[in-house]
Amino acid sequence: MRPPKIAFVHDYLLNYGGAEKVLEAMLELYPESPIYTSMYEPSRISDVINRQKIICPQTVLFKKFPKYLSFLMPLVFENFDLREYDIIISDSSAWSKGVLTKPGQLHISYIHTPPRFLYKYSVESAKRSAWYFKPFVTVLDSLLRVWDRAAAQRPNYLIANSEEVRSRIKKFYGRDAQVIYPPVEINVDGPHEDKNTKPYFLIVSRLAAYKNIDLVIEAFKNIPTELWIAGTGREEERLKELAGPNVKFLGKVSESEKHSLMEESLGIINAVKDEDFGIVPVEAMAHGKPVLAHKSGGHLETVTEGVSGMFFEGENVEELETKIKEFEQAILNKKFDSETIKNSVSKFSKQRFQSEMKAFIEEKWAEHQKENA
């Protein structure tokens, strides 16, 4: 019996982040599988992904106005011709779960989150709330929510990247999902160099509005310790204008540089409210570094108060400033044990992810074949 033909469907390939790490780990399992996606920017994507066969519509308008034409994305994914494949694996925070498949095909969708912008979670830009966009956005979002719920019924099985996302799937889609945590490089170290730098806290993130980096920058105006920020994004110029002299913007860093920065930092700050899962905090904890995180979302599944980090609540600058000072004092007083922190995240390894995903796919494919015999 021939092995099943597998295709991957990915929302878009425009940045390298958690979704792309999931895709890379899956490609190691099924290296001959092509990738279908709506937009593709090779210079921003890893060589592992760039080496694959990638099917992407060459639509100039999407390239020029990707955010403004996102309401047309359902048409892109519904028009992909996937008839030659036995198994479709989509990974989605928006569109790819909506591809159309035949009854004999098995469609498994890995859900990073239901679209944040449709369900009133904080998003990348505040432009959607501008008075001149809001009337149109309100109507379009209502229509897209109808499509999104219908699209979520199309896969045979849904996988959630966290218990937080599983609860969102239940609420918005009325379906259950298997939780398989995303892959994290647990045993990766960056190059170790004695740079004689001052102690610093670290943020590793896209510079997007919902990341709440502006809140952290404001809190550091009364904290002498340095804050280093690795990443780029549409909020970069605004954030630089807010920053005091103790805030250092590093721009885009390599994976190796990122791990080196984590290794040499005091700790990581992740201020995202309602994080879907949060790979960066887990990566930092794999280096034995404590995390200060917003007490919500996926952080509650990865950070343990007083053991691997601390939480802050709300989005108030003064309260966050107080919590950062408390966090720094706990670190200086050696309240966090590096080995304990490292051990706390071993369950999030890439090997564990691949083993669980492979077992899930093979089990469901066997059941699917039996049902369609």
VOBA-1610 file (N, C-alpha, C; in pm, whole numbers, padded with zeros to 5 digits, always signed):
BEGIN
Met+00085-00120+00000Met+00000+00000+00000Met+00089+00125+00000Arg+00060+00218-00090Arg+00142+00339-00099Arg+00117+00430+00021Pro+00218+00504+00062Pro+00197+00599+00172Pro+00105+00711+00126Pro+00032+00773+00218Pro-00060+00881+00179Pro+00016+01004+00130Lys-00041+01072+00031Lys+00015+01199-00016Lys-00036+01310+00075Ile+00057+01390+00123Ile+00024+01492+00223Ile+00057+01631+00169Ala-00031+01727+00196Ala-00005+01867+00163Ala-00026+01953+00287Phe+00055+02057+00300Phe+00039+02153+00408Phe-00028+02280+00353Val-00114+02338+00434Val-00176+02466+00400Val-00148+02563+00514His-00089+02676+00481His-00040+02772+00580His-00103+02907+00550Asp-00146+02981+00651Asp-00213+03109+00627Asp-00132+03200+00534Tyr-00009+03229+00572Tyr+00080+03311+00489Tyr+00223+03293+00539Leu+00317+03316+00450Leu+00459+03305+00483Leu+00523+03443+00466Leu+00503+03527+00568Leu+00552+03664+00562Leu+00651+03696+00674Asn+00648+03617+00781Asn+00737+03636+00894Asn+00777+03500+00949Tyr+00887+03498+01022Tyr+00929+03373+01085Tyr+00890+03379+01232Gly+00795+03295+01273Gly+00750+03295+01411Gly+00707+03156+01455Gly+00619+03152+01555Gly+00577+03024+01610Gly+00508+02934+01510Ala+00424+02992+01424Ala+00353+02911+01324Ala+00451+02848+01227Glu+00556+02921+01192Glu+00655+02868+01099Glu+00740+02760+01164Lys+00759+02767+01296Lys+00832+02661+01366Lys+00750+02531+01368Val+00619+02546+01380Val+00532+02428+01369Val+00546+02367+01230Leu+00542+02451+01127Leu+00555+02403+00990Leu+00689+02333+00967Glu+00796+02393+01016Glu+00928+02332+01001Glu+00935+02193+01065Ala+00881+02183+01186Ala+00883+02054+01256Ala+00803+01950+01180Met+00693+01991+01119Met+00612+01899+01040Met+00683+01859+00911Leu+00757+01952+00852Leu+00831+01921+00729Leu+00940+01818+00754Glu+00994+01815+00875Glu+01092+01711+00908Glu+01028+01573+00906Leu+00899+01567+00942Leu+00827+01440+00940Leu+00786+01401+00798Tyr+00744+01502+00720Tyr+00691+01476+00586Tyr+00760+01570+00486Pro+00887+01543+00455Pro+00967+01638+00377Pro+00928+01652+00230Glu+00849+01561+00177Glu+00811+01568+00036Glu+00681+01646+00014Ser+00626+01698+00120Ser+00494+01762+00110Ser+00504+01908+00068Pro+00423+01950-00030Pro+00422+02091-00072Pro+00347+02178+00028Ile+00365+02309+00015Ile+00298+02405+00102Ile+00212+02498+00016Tyr+00086+02509+00051Tyr-00005+02605-00013Tyr-00024+02723+00082Thr-00010+02842+00029Thr-00022+02961+00114Thr-00073+03079+00033Ser-00118+03184+00101Ser-00178+03299+00033Ser-00076+03404-00007Met+00027+03425+00077Met+00130+03525+00049Met+00264+03469+00095Tyr+00370+03506+00023Tyr+00500+03444+00048Tyr+00611+03545+00026Glu+00695+03564+00127Glu+00809+03654+00119Glu+00935+03575+00156Pro+01006+03518+00057Pro+01119+03428+00086Pro+01225+03488+00177Ser+01252+03617+00165Ser+01360+03678+00242Ser+01332+03678+00393Arg+01207+03661+00430Arg+01171+03662+00573Arg+01151+03522+00630Ile+01170+03421+00548Ile+01139+03284+00587Ile+01267+03200+00587Ser+01269+03096+00668Ser+01388+03013+00684Ser+01416+02930+00559Asp+01541+02887+00548Asp+01582+02802+00434Asp+01508+02669+00435Val+01476+02619+00553Val+01404+02491+00563Val+01272+02499+00486Ile+01201+02609+00503Ile+01073+02626+00435Ile+01094+02664+00288Asn+01190+02752+00263Asn+01215+02798+00125Asn+01254+02685+00030Arg+01309+02576+00084Arg+01349+02464+00000Arg+01230+02382-00051Gln+01115+02400+00011Gln+00998+02322-00026Gln+00931+02376-00153Lys+00848+02292-00212Lys+00761+02340-00320Lys+00651+02423-00257Ile+00640+02548-00297Ile+00542+02640-00238Ile+00449+02690-00346Ile+00319+02669-00325Ile+00217+02714-00420Ile+00150+02837-00362Cys+00164+02948-00433Cys+00112+03075-00383Cys+00059+03157-00500Pro-00063+03209-00491Pro-00116+03290-00602Pro-00034+03417-00620Gln-00007+03451-00744Gln+00073+03570-00774Gln-00020+03690-00792Thr-00075+03736-00684Thr-00171+03846-00688Thr-00104+03975-00642Val-00085+04067-00734Val-00013+04191-00704Val-00084+04271-00595Leu-00215+04276-00600Leu-00290+04356-00503Leu-00269+04305-00360Phe-00264+04172-00344Phe-00241+04116-00211Phe-00103+04156-00160Lys-00006+04158-00249Lys+00129+04194-00209Lys+00137+04341-00166Lys+00062+04426-00235Lys+00068+04569-00205Lys-00019+04607-00085Phe-00134+04541-00073Phe-00229+04579+00033Phe-00278+04456+00110Pro-00187+04380+00172Pro-00228+04254+00235Pro-00330+04271+00347Lys-00315+04374+00429Lys-00406+04393+00541Lys-00543+04443+00495Tyr-00543+04533+00397Tyr-00668+04594+00354Tyr-00755+04498+00273Leu-00693+04396+00213Leu-00770+04301+00132Leu-00785+04165+00200Ser-00759+04161+00331Ser-00765+04032+00401Ser-00905+03970+00397Phe-01008+04053+00378Phe-01144+03998+00373Phe-01166+03909+00251Leu-01074+03916+00153Leu-01084+03831+00035Leu-01010+03697+00052Met-00942+03679+00163Met-00864+03558+00184Met-00946+03429+00176Pro-01071+03426+00226Pro-01148+03302+00211Pro-01153+03252+00067Leu-01161+03345-00029Leu-01167+03304-00170Leu-01038+03239-00214Val-00924+03289-00163Val-00795+03232-00200Val-00787+03086-00156Phe-00823+03059-00031Phe-00808+02924+00022Phe-00914+02829-00032Glu-01032+02879-00058Glu-01136+02792-00113Glu-01108+02755-00258Asn-01017+02827-00322Asn-00985+02798-00462Asn-00860+02713-00481Phe-00794+02674-00374Phe-00681+02583-00389Phe-00733+02446-00431Asp-00668+02387-00530Asp-00706+02254-00578Asp-00619+02149-00508Leu-00677+02080-00411Leu-00603+01983-00329Leu-00648+01839-00356Arg-00712+01817-00470Arg-00774+01687-00496Arg-00676+01571-00502Glu-00549+01597-00534Glu-00454+01486-00551Glu-00397+01434-00418Tyr-00432+01498-00307Tyr-00373+01461-00178Tyr-00469+01378-00093Asp-00411+01291-00012Asp-00491+01209+00080Asp-00514+01279+00213Ile-00409+01347+00262Ile-00416+01414+00392Ile-00379+01561+00374Ile-00462+01646+00427Ile-00437+01791+00426Ile-00412+01831+00571Ile-00298+01897+00594Ile-00267+01947+00728Ile-00258+02099+00719Ser-00356+02167+00774Ser-00354+02313+00774Ser-00311+02360+00912Asp-00238+02471+00916Asp-00213+02534+01047Asp-00255+02678+01035Ser-00340+02719+01128Ser-00419+02839+01103Ser-00438+02926+01226Ser-00429+03056+01203Ser-00483+03152+01300Ser-00591+03235+01231Ala-00626+03194+01108Ala-00730+03268+01034Ala-00793+03185+00924Trp-00721+03162+00812Trp-00786+03124+00689Trp-00770+02979+00644Ser-00656+02919+00669Ser-00622+02793+00601Ser-00714+02677+00637Lys-00777+02683+00752Lys-00870+02574+00790Lys-00990+02568+00696Gly-01013+02675+00617Gly-01130+02682+00531Gly-01113+02620+00394Val-01000+02553+00367Val-00984+02489+00235Val-01092+02383+00215Leu-01125+02359+00089Leu-01230+02263+00055Leu-01167+02128+00022Thr-01219+02023+00083Thr-01167+01888+00061Thr-01283+01794+00029Lys-01248+01676-00026Lys-01347+01574-00060Lys-01370+01483+00061Pro-01483+01409+00062Pro-01510+01320+00174Pro-01401+01215+00198Gly-01334+01170+00093Gly-01232+01068+00110Gly-01100+01120+00162Gln-01085+01252+00168Gln-00962+01311+00218Gln-00972+01335+00369Leu-00858+01330+00435Leu-00851+01359+00579Leu-00792+01499+00596His-00865+01586+00664His-00817+01723+00688His-00802+01743+00838Ile-00678+01768+00881Ile-00648+01798+01021Ile-00597+01941+01028Ser-00657+02022+01115Ser-00617+02162+01125Ser-00557+02192+01262Tyr-00434+02245+01261Tyr-00367+02287+01384Tyr-00400+02434+01405Ile-00475+02463+01511Ile-00527+02598+01533Ile-00439+02672+01634His-00375+02780+01588His-00296+02864+01678His-00388+02954+01760Thr-00498+02994+01701Thr-00606+03066+01769Thr-00715+03095+01667Pro-00841+03102+01707Pro-00939+03166+01618Pro-00892+03310+01593Pro-00926+03368+01478Pro-00871+03500+01444Pro-00894+03602+01555Arg-00787+03656+01608Arg-00798+03749+01720Arg-00882+03871+01683Phe-00867+03918+01559Phe-00936+04041+01519Phe-01087+04023+01507Leu-01132+03899+01489Leu-01276+03875+01475Leu-01347+03860+01609Tyr-01272+03826+01714Tyr-01335+03793+01841Tyr-01292+03886+01953Lys-01255+04009+01915Lys-01230+04119+02008Lys-01112+04097+02101Tyr-01012+04020+02056Tyr-00885+04015+02127Tyr-00795+04125+02072Ser-00696+04166+02149Ser-00606+04270+02102Ser-00532+04221+01977Val-00504+04315+01886Val-00447+04279+01756Val-00326+04365+01724Glu-00270+04346+01604Glu-00143+04406+01568Glu-00147+04558+01553Ser-00262+04612+01514Ser-00268+04755+01486Ser-00398+04813+01540Ala-00391+04939+01581Ala-00511+05008+01629Ala-00591+05070+01516Lys-00543+05056+01391Lys-00610+05121+01278Lys-00754+05074+01261Arg-00782+04947+01299Arg-00916+04894+01282Arg-01020+04975+01360Ser-00975+05044+01466Ser-01068+05121+01550Ser-01080+05266+01505Ala-01004+05306+01405Ala-01012+05444+01356Ala-01151+05472+01301Trp-01199+05593+01321Trp-01338+05627+01285Trp-01366+05605+01137Tyr-01265+05628+01052Tyr-01288+05616+00907Tyr-01287+05471+00859Phe-01236+05376+00943Phe-01238+05234+00908Phe-01352+05159+00976Lys-01389+05206+01095Lys-01474+05125+01182Lys-01608+05084+01118Pro-01679+05172+01049Pro-01808+05129+00990Pro-01792+05012+00893Phe-01687+05016+00811Phe-01663+04908+00715Phe-01616+04781+00787Val-01526+04799+00884Val-01472+04686+00958Val-01583+04612+01032Thr-01675+04685+01091Thr-01783+04622+01167Thr-01867+04531+01080Val-01901+04577+00960Val-01981+04497+00867Val-01902+04376+00818Leu-01779+04401+00775Leu-01696+04291+00723Leu-01669+04186+00829Asp-01642+04229+00952Asp-01615+04132+01059Asp-01736+04044+01088Ser-01854+04103+01080Ser-01975+04023+01102Ser-01988+03914+00997Leu-01960+03949+00872Leu-01967+03850+00764Leu-01856+03745+00778Leu-01738+03791+00816Leu-01625+03699+00828Leu-01642+03603+00946Arg-01709+03648+01053Arg-01735+03557+01165Arg-01824+03442+01122Val-01921+03470+01036Val-02008+03364+00983Val-01924+03266+00902Trp-01838+03319+00814Trp-01751+03232+00733Trp-01656+03152+00822Asp-01599+03220+00922Asp-01498+03156+01006Asp-01556+03037+01083Arg-01677+03052+01136Arg-01738+02940+01209Arg-01769+02825+01112Ala-01819+02860+00994Ala-01848+02755+00894Ala-01719+02685+00851Ala-01612+02764+00831Ala-01485+02705+00789Ala-01428+02612+00895Ala-01452+02644+01021Ala-01399+02562+01131Ala-01468+02426+01141Gln-01581+02410+01072Gln-01650+02280+01071Gln-01595+02189+00961Arg-01515+02241+00869Arg-01469+02163+00754Arg-01361+02059+00787Pro-01262+02090+00871Pro-01162+01987+00901Pro-01226+01868+00975Asn-01171+01750+00951Asn-01219+01632+01025Asn-01182+01643+01172Tyr-01064+01699+01199Tyr-01017+01711+01338Tyr-00947+01844+01357Leu-00963+01899+01477Leu-00893+02021+01514Leu-00792+01990+01625Ile-00675+02051+01615Ile-00575+02044+01721Ile-00552+02186+01770Ala-00550+02206+01901Ala-00525+02338+01960Ala-00382+02343+02013Asn-00321+02460+02005Asn-00182+02472+02052Asn-00172+02496+02202Ser-00287+02508+02271Ser-00287+02526+02417Ser-00428+02503+02469Glu-00440+02488+02599Glu-00573+02475+02660Glu-00650+02605+02644Glu-00579+02717+02646Glu-00643+02847+02622Glu-00711+02849+02487Val-00641+02806+02383Val-00699+02806+02248Val-00808+02699+02237Arg-00791+02588+02304Arg-00896+02486+02305Arg-01027+02545+02359Ser-01019+02627+02463Ser-01141+02688+02519Ser-01201+02788+02421Arg-01118+02859+02345Arg-01170+02952+02244Arg-01241+02873+02132Ile-01182+02761+02092Ile-01243+02678+01988Ile-01381+02629+02033Lys-01391+02587+02156Lys-01521+02542+02210Lys-01622+02656+02208Lys-01578+02773+02249Lys-01670+02887+02260Lys-01716+02937+02124Phe-01621+02956+02031Phe-01655+03020+01904Phe-01696+02923+01796Tyr-01649+02798+01803Tyr-01677+02701+01696Tyr-01767+02586+01740Gly-01787+02572+01871Gly-01871+02463+01920Gly-01811+02326+01896Arg-01678+02317+01889Arg-01609+02190+01866Arg-01502+02168+01973Asp-01470+02042+01995Asp-01360+02012+02084Asp-01233+01997+02001Ala-01119+02002+02067Ala-00990+01989+01999Ala-00893+01916+02089Gln-00803+01844+02027Gln-00691+01782+02096Gln-00584+01887+02119Val-00528+01896+02240Val-00420+01990+02266Val-00286+01922+02240Ile-00208+01979+02149Ile-00068+01938+02128Ile+00014+02066+02129Tyr+00093+02082+02232Tyr+00171+02205+02245Tyr+00271+02219+02130Pro+00296+02341+02084Pro+00388+02361+01970Pro+00532+02326+02008Pro+00618+02309+01907Pro+00757+02269+01933Pro+00843+02386+01979Val+00924+02360+02078Val+01019+02460+02127Val+01158+02396+02131Glu+01258+02470+02081Glu+01396+02420+02087Glu+01444+02431+02232Ile+01443+02317+02300Ile+01472+02316+02443Ile+01622+02316+02472Asn+01701+02256+02386Asn+01844+02237+02414Asn+01933+02321+02322Val+01892+02444+02297Val+01968+02532+02207Val+02036+02641+02288Asp+02165+02659+02263Asp+02239+02769+02325Asp+02296+02857+02216Gly+02302+02985+02244Gly+02368+03076+02152Gly+02517+03083+02182Pro+02592+03152+02100Pro+02736+03165+02125Pro+02759+03244+02253His+02846+03197+02337His+02872+03264+02465His+02996+03352+02453Glu+02977+03479+02472Glu+03087+03573+02466Glu+03081+03663+02588Asp+03196+03700+02639Asp+03200+03793+02751Asp+03194+03934+02696Lys+03073+03989+02696Lys+03054+04121+02635Lys+03063+04235+02737Asn+03075+04199+02866Asn+03086+04299+02972Asn+02973+04402+02967Thr+02853+04356+02937Thr+02739+04447+02931Thr+02679+04465+03069Lys+02604+04573+03083Lys+02527+04592+03205Lys+02415+04489+03208Pro+02361+04459+03326Pro+02246+04367+03334Pro+02128+04426+03255Tyr+02054+04340+03191Tyr+01940+04387+03112Tyr+01825+04286+03115Phe+01704+04338+03102Phe+01587+04255+03075Phe+01566+04251+02925Leu+01499+04147+02879Leu+01488+04125+02735Leu+01343+04105+02692Ile+01308+04166+02580Ile+01184+04138+02508Ile+01222+04086+02370Val+01166+03974+02330Val+01183+03922+02195Val+01044+03912+02134Ser+01019+03992+02030Ser+00881+04002+01982Ser+00873+04077+01851Arg+00767+04048+01773Arg+00729+04143+01668Arg+00683+04270+01737Leu+00715+04382+01678Leu+00677+04510+01738Leu+00538+04547+01688Ala+00438+04483+01750Ala+00298+04500+01714Ala+00222+04555+01834Ala+00110+04622+01807Ala+00036+04691+01912Ala-00007+04599+02026Tyr-00057+04480+01992Tyr-00112+04394+02096Tyr-00005+04331+02186Lys+00121+04347+02151Lys+00228+04293+02234Lys+00252+04375+02361Asn+00191+04496+02369Asn+00200+04581+02488Asn+00343+04622+02522Ile+00428+04633+02421Ile+00567+04672+02446Ile+00574+04818+02491Asp+00481+04900+02444Asp+00477+05040+02487Asp+00455+05050+02638Leu+00375+04961+02693Leu+00349+04958+02837Leu+00479+04930+02914Val+00558+04837+02864Val+00684+04802+02931Val+00784+04917+02920Ile+00791+04979+02803Ile+00882+05092+02784Ile+00848+05205+02880Glu+00720+05235+02894Glu+00678+05340+02987Glu+00718+05304+03131Ala+00703+05177+03168Ala+00738+05133+03304Ala+00887+05148+03331Phe+00970+05133+03228Phe+01116+05140+03246Phe+01168+05283+03255Lys+01082+05383+03242Lys+01128+05522+03254Lys+01173+05554+03396Asn+01124+05478+03493Asn+01165+05497+03632Asn+01242+05378+03686Ile+01298+05298+03595Ile+01379+05182+03634Ile+01516+05197+03568Pro+01625+05199+03645Pro+01757+05223+03586Pro+01811+05107+03502Thr+01767+04986+03528Thr+01815+04869+03454Thr+01779+04883+03306Glu+01865+04830+03219Glu+01839+04841+03076Glu+01734+04740+03030Leu+01661+04782+02926Leu+01564+04695+02858Leu+01610+04681+02714Trp+01635+04559+02671Trp+01675+04531+02532Trp+01556+04469+02459Ile+01532+04517+02338Ile+01418+04472+02260Ile+01467+04418+02127Ala+01444+04290+02103Ala+01482+04225+01977Ala+01357+04202+01892Gly+01361+04253+01770Gly+01247+04235+01681Gly+01219+04360+01601Thr+01138+04345+01499Thr+01097+04458+01415Thr+00945+04451+01396Gly+00889+04558+01341Gly+00746+04558+01315Gly+00693+04697+01292Arg+00563+04704+01266Arg+00503+04831+01226Arg+00500+04934+01338Glu+00519+04891+01464Glu+00517+04984+01576Glu+00656+05039+01610Glu+00756+05001+01534Glu+00895+05030+01573Glu+00921+05179+01593Glu+00884+05262+01498Glu+00913+05404+01510Glu+00842+05467+01629Arg+00717+05430+01650Arg+00641+05484+01764Arg+00706+05444+01896Leu+00750+05318+01904Leu+00810+05270+02028Leu+00944+05339+02054Lys+01020+05364+01950Lys+01148+05434+01966Lys+01127+05575+02018Glu+01019+05639+01975Glu+00989+05774+02023Glu+00952+05774+02171Leu+00893+05665+02217Leu+00854+05654+02358Leu+00971+05622+02449Ala+01074+05560+02395Ala+01179+05498+02475Ala+01273+05599+02539Gly+01315+05566+02663Gly+01418+05642+02732Gly+01556+05591+02695Pro+01660+05650+02753Pro+01799+05615+02718Pro+01840+05473+02761Asn+01764+05411+02851Asn+01799+05277+02897Asn+01731+05167+02815Val+01665+05205+02706Val+01598+05107+02620Val+01678+05094+02490Lys+01714+04971+02457Lys+01799+04944+02341Lys+01724+04859+02240Phe+01711+04907+02117Phe+01644+04833+02010Phe+01750+04758+01928Leu+01735+04628+01918Leu+01834+04544+01852Leu+01797+04509+01708Gly+01673+04538+01669Gly+01628+04502+01535Gly+01611+04352+01521Lys+01616+04306+01397Lys+01601+04163+01370Lys+01728+04090+01413Val+01712+03980+01487Val+01828+03900+01529Val+01812+03758+01477Ser+01923+03689+01459Ser+01919+03550+01416Ser+01875+03461+01532Glu+01843+03335+01501Glu+01805+03241+01606Glu+01921+03224+01705Ser+02042+03216+01654Ser+02159+03201+01740Ser+02177+03323+01831Glu+02163+03442+01774Glu+02175+03565+01852Glu+02065+03574+01957Lys+01946+03532+01921Lys+01833+03535+02015Lys+01864+03451+02138His+01915+03330+02115His+01943+03242+02228His+02059+03295+02312Ser+02155+03360+02249Ser+02265+03421+02323Ser+02213+03534+02411Leu+02123+03615+02356Leu+02063+03725+02433Leu+01985+03673+02552Met+01911+03565+02532Met+01835+03505+02642Met+01929+03455+02751Glu+02035+03387+02708Glu+02130+03327+02802Glu+02196+03433+02891Glu+02219+03552+02837Glu+02294+03655+02909Glu+02203+03755+02982Ser+02072+03743+02965Ser+01979+03838+03025Ser+01950+03806+03171Leu+01892+03903+03241Leu+01840+03879+03375Leu+01713+03794+03368Gly+01631+03824+03270Gly+01504+03754+03253Gly+01427+03814+03137Ile+01315+03752+03105Ile+01233+03791+02990Ile+01104+03855+03039Ile+01059+03956+02965Ile+00928+04017+02994Ile+00838+03995+02874Asn+00720+03938+02898Asn+00621+03917+02793Asn+00488+03975+02841Ala+00453+04090+02784Ala+00338+04166+02836Ala+00210+04143+02757Val+00209+04045+02667Val+00090+04020+02585Val-00026+03975+02674Lys-00140+04038+02656Lys-00261+03994+02725Lys-00331+03887+02641Asp-00376+03780+02706Asp-00444+03669+02637Asp-00356+03608+02529Glu-00230+03581+02564Glu-00139+03513+02472Glu-00198+03378+02432Asp-00182+03342+02302Asp-00238+03215+02255Asp-00165+03097+02320Phe-00033+03097+02310Phe+00052+03002+02381Phe+00174+03076+02435Gly+00258+03127+02346Gly+00374+03204+02389Gly+00501+03121+02386Ile+00564+03112+02268Ile+00685+03031+02254Ile+00807+03100+02317Val+00818+03231+02305Val+00937+03302+02356Val+00958+03280+02505Pro+00854+03291+02591Pro+00877+03263+02733Pro+00931+03122+02758Val+00881+03024+02682Val+00928+02886+02700Val+01074+02874+02656Glu+01109+02940+02545Glu+01248+02939+02500Glu+01340+02999+02607Ala+01295+03107+02669Ala+01376+03170+02773Ala+01391+03078+02894Met+01283+03013+02932Met+01288+02922+03046Met+01378+02802+03017Ala+01389+02763+02889Ala+01480+02655+02852Ala+01625+02694+02879His+01651+02824+02889His+01784+02873+02928His+01794+02893+03079Gly+01689+02858+03150Gly+01690+02875+03295Gly+01659+03016+03340Lys+01604+03097+03248Lys+01573+03237+03281Lys+01428+03253+03323Pro+01404+03330+03430Pro+01265+03352+03473Pro+01193+03449+03381Val+01061+03443+03385Val+00976+03523+03296Val+00878+03605+03378Leu+00864+03732+03343Leu+00757+03815+03396Leu+00652+03826+03286Ala+00532+03773+03312Ala+00431+03763+03207Ala+00297+03814+03256His+00214+03856+03160His+00077+03895+03193His+00000+03771+03239Lys-00076+03787+03346Lys-00148+03674+03404Lys-00275+03644+03326Ser-00255+03580+03211Ser-00369+03547+03123Ser-00322+03451+03016Gly-00419+03390+02947Gly-00391+03311+02827Gly-00295+03197+02849Gly-00216+03169+02746Gly-00123+03057+02748Gly-00015+03068+02854His+00015+03190+02902His+00115+03205+03008His+00082+03120+03130Leu-00047+03104+03158Leu-00089+03028+03276Leu-00056+02880+03264Glu-00026+02834+03142Glu+00009+02693+03119Glu+00159+02670+03115Thr+00237+02776+03108Thr+00382+02759+03092Thr+00464+02818+03206Val+00416+02925+03269Val+00490+02992+03376Val+00427+02957+03510Thr+00511+02921+03606Thr+00464+02891+03742Thr+00510+03002+03835Glu+00416+03068+03899Glu+00445+03180+03989Glu+00543+03138+04098Gly+00652+03216+04109Gly+00750+03192+04215Gly+00849+03081+04185Val+00826+03005+04079Val+00915+02894+04043Val+00991+02927+03915Ser+00916+02958+03808Ser+00981+02991+03681Ser+00956+03136+03641Gly+00891+03210+03726Gly+00866+03350+03693Gly+00764+03413+03784Met+00709+03525+03736Met+00607+03599+03810Met+00505+03652+03711Phe+00387+03687+03765Phe+00281+03743+03682Phe+00251+03887+03725Phe+00202+03964+03629Phe+00140+04092+03661Phe+00001+04094+03599Glu-00087+04175+03655Glu-00225+04181+03605Glu-00255+04321+03555Gly-00359+04329+03473Gly-00400+04459+03422Gly-00302+04514+03321Glu-00324+04640+03284Glu-00237+04707+03187Glu-00209+04849+03235Asn-00167+04857+03361Asn-00139+04984+03426Asn+00012+05002+03441Val+00064+05115+03396Val+00209+05138+03394Val+00267+05134+03535Glu+00202+05203+03630Glu+00256+05210+03766Glu+00262+05071+03831Glu+00158+04993+03811Glu+00156+04858+03869Glu+00263+04770+03805Leu+00281+04783+03673Leu+00383+04705+03605Leu+00522+04747+03653Glu+00544+04875+03669Glu+00673+04924+03719Glu+00707+04861+03854Thr+00608+04858+03943Thr+00628+04797+04075Thr+00660+04649+04062Lys+00591+04580+03973Lys+00612+04436+03955Lys+00750+04408+03894Ile+00795+04492+03801Ile+00928+04472+03742Ile+01036+04487+03850Lys+01021+04585+03935Lys+01118+04606+04044Lys+01117+04485+04139Glu+01000+04433+04168Glu+00988+04314+04252Glu+01053+04193+04185Phe+01030+04181+04054Phe+01088+04072+03975Phe+01241+04080+03977Glu+01295+04200+03958Glu+01440+04218+03957Glu+01500+04185+04094Gln+01431+04227+04199Gln+01483+04198+04333Gln+01483+04049+04362Ala+01379+03979+04315Ala+01373+03833+04333Ala+01489+03765+04260Ile+01522+03815+04141Ile+01634+03758+04064Ile+01766+03784+04136Leu+01787+03907+04183Leu+01911+03941+04252Leu+01926+03863+04382Asn+01813+03830+04445Asn+01815+03752+04569Asn+01817+03602+04543Lys+01833+03564+04414Lys+01844+03424+04372Lys+01723+03340+04416Lys+01604+03397+04395Lys+01480+03326+04430Lys+01443+03221+04326Phe+01502+03230+04207Phe+01469+03137+04099Phe+01587+03043+04074Asp+01561+02914+04066Asp+01664+02816+04041Asp+01666+02781+03892Ser+01782+02800+03830Ser+01794+02782+03686Ser+01758+02640+03641Glu+01806+02539+03710Glu+01780+02400+03669Glu+01632+02365+03685Thr+01570+02415+03790Thr+01426+02391+03809Thr+01346+02453+03695Ile+01386+02574+03655Ile+01317+02640+03544Ile+01334+02560+03416Lys+01456+02516+03387Lys+01481+02437+03266Lys+01395+02311+03264Asn+01391+02241+03377Asn+01316+02116+03385Asn+01166+02138+03366Ser+01118+02259+03400Ser+00974+02285+03392Ser+00922+02292+03249Val+01013+02309+03152Val+00967+02324+03013Val+01008+02207+02924Ser+01058+02100+02982Ser+01101+01986+02901Ser+00986+01925+02822Lys+00864+01939+02872Lys+00747+01881+02804Lys+00710+01954+02675Phe+00778+02065+02646Phe+00745+02141+02526Phe+00846+02119+02412Ser+00923+02012+02417Ser+01028+01990+02318Ser+00974+01962+02179Lys+01058+01985+02079Lys+01021+01956+01940Lys+00999+01806+01920Gln+01082+01724+01984Gln+01069+01579+01969Gln+00934+01531+02021Arg+00890+01588+02134Arg+00759+01552+02189Arg+00648+01594+02094Phe+00658+01716+02037Phe+00559+01764+01942Phe+00550+01671+01821Gln+00664+01638+01765Gln+00664+01552+01645Gln+00608+01414+01675Ser+00641+01359+01790Ser+00591+01227+01828Ser+00439+01229+01843Glu+00386+01331+01909Glu+00241+01341+01931Glu+00167+01367+01800Met+00221+01454+01717Met+00156+01484+01589Met+00155+01362+01498Lys+00268+01294+01488Lys+00278+01176+01401Lys+00180+01069+01447Ala+00174+01045+01577Ala+00083+00944+01630Ala-00063+00981+01602Phe-00096+01110+01618Phe-00232+01157+01595Phe-00271+01139+01448Ile-00182+01181+01358Ile-00210+01173+01214Ile-00226+01027+01170Glu-00137+00941+01215Glu-00143+00801+01175Glu-00267+00731+01229Glu-00303+00763+01353Glu-00423+00703+01412Glu-00549+00747+01336Lys-00560+00877+01308Lys-00679+00928+01241Lys-00685+00883+01095Trp-00569+00868+01031Trp-00567+00820+00893Trp-00614+00674+00887Ala-00570+00592+00981Ala-00613+00452+00985Ala-00764+00444+01006Glu-00816+00524+01097Glu-00961+00526+01122Glu-01035+00575+00999His-00980+00677+00934His-01044+00736+00816His-01052+00635+00701Gln-00945+00561+00680Gln-00944+00460+00575Gln-01047+00350+00602Lys-01056+00312+00729Lys-01151+00207+00766Lys-01294+00253+00741Glu-01322+00378+00778Glu-01458+00433+00760Glu-01494+00447+00612Asn-01392+00472+00527Asn-01419+00495+00385Asn-01387+00374+00296Ala-01364+00260+00360Ala-01333+00137+00283Ala-01454+00090+00205
//
